[in-house]
Amino acid sequence: MAIPDYQTCMLPLLKFVSDQKEHSLRETVEKLATQFELTDEEIREMLPSGQQAVFLNRIGWARTYLKQACLIEATRRGYFRISQRGLDVLKKNPEKIAVKFLEQFEEFRDFRKRKKKVTGNGGDNNDKETGKTPAEELETAYENLRENLAKELIEKFKECPPSLFEKIIVELLVKMGYGGAGKMQVRQSARVVMSLGSQ
C-alpha cells in the first residue's frame, strides 16, 4: 500500500484516540503504520530534504489540523487526546475527515486565515486538495526550482564558447579547493573533464 496522504490519516487518527486516553505522536505513528499495513521501507521513506520521514510528517500534519479544529487537544509536549468535540464528530460516523470537513469549525477557519496572512498567500496550497502536507509542498517547490535552475545552467553552458566554458570549470574547481597545485594543472584537469564530456 502507498503511504496515505495526511487527510486520509485524519479519521483513523481520531478513531485511534477515541479511547479518551493520552497518546504520543510516536505511539500514534506506530499504530497507524500497522493499520495502513505499511512496510518498513515505506515507514522509513524520507522527505526529499532527508530531515523527516514522510509518514511521520503526514501524521504530524493530520494531528495539527485536528487540533486546530479542536477535535483533539494537547495535554503536554508531544501528547494529546480526543476532545468532546472530537467524540461528538465520531458519533456522527463520518466517512472521511479532510480539510473541507474541518472548515465547518470556526477555530479551523480562523487558523487558515492566520496561516494565509503569515505566508502572504492569497490561496492555500491545501485548497487544491493535493494531499501533500505544507512541508511536502515546500520541498517539492524547492526541488522543482533546483531542477529548473540546473536545466537553465546547462543550456547556458551549451551556448557559451569552449574557452568560456573552460574558464568556468577552472574557477569552479579552484573554488571547490582543487586549485592547490596551480591553475595550469587545474586547467589541464578541466580539459580532460571536457574531453570526457564530449565523447
Stockholm file with secondary structure:
# STOCKHOLM 1.0

chainA/1-199         MAIPDYQTCMLPLLKFVSDQKEHSLRETVEKLATQFELTDEEIREMLPSGQQAVFLNRIGWARTYLKQACLIEATRRGYFRISQRGLDVLKKNPEKIAVKFLEQFEEFRDFRKRKKKVTGNGGDNNDKETGKTPAEELETAYENLRENLAKELIEKFKECPPSLFEKIIVELLVKMGYGGAGKMQVRQSARVVMSLGSQ
#=GR chainA/1-199 SS CCCCCHHHHHHHHHHHGGGCCCEEHHHHHHHHHHHTTCCHHHHHCBCTTSSSBHHHHHHHHHHHHHHHTTSEEEEETTEEEECHHHHHHHHTCCSCCCHHHHTTSHHHHHHHHHHHHHHTCSSCGGGGCCCCCHHHHHHHHHHHHHHHHHHHHHHHHHHSCHHHHHHHHHHHHHHTTCCTTCHHHHHHHHHHHHHHHHC
#=GC SS_cons         CCCCCHHHHHHHHHHHGGGCCCEEHHHHHHHHHHHTTCCHHHHHCBCTTSSSBHHHHHHHHHHHHHHHTTSEEEEETTEEEECHHHHHHHHTCCSCCCHHHHTTSHHHHHHHHHHHHHHTCSSCGGGGCCCCCHHHHHHHHHHHHHHHHHHHHHHHHHHSCHHHHHHHHHHHHHHTTCCTTCHHHHHHHHHHHHHHHHC
//
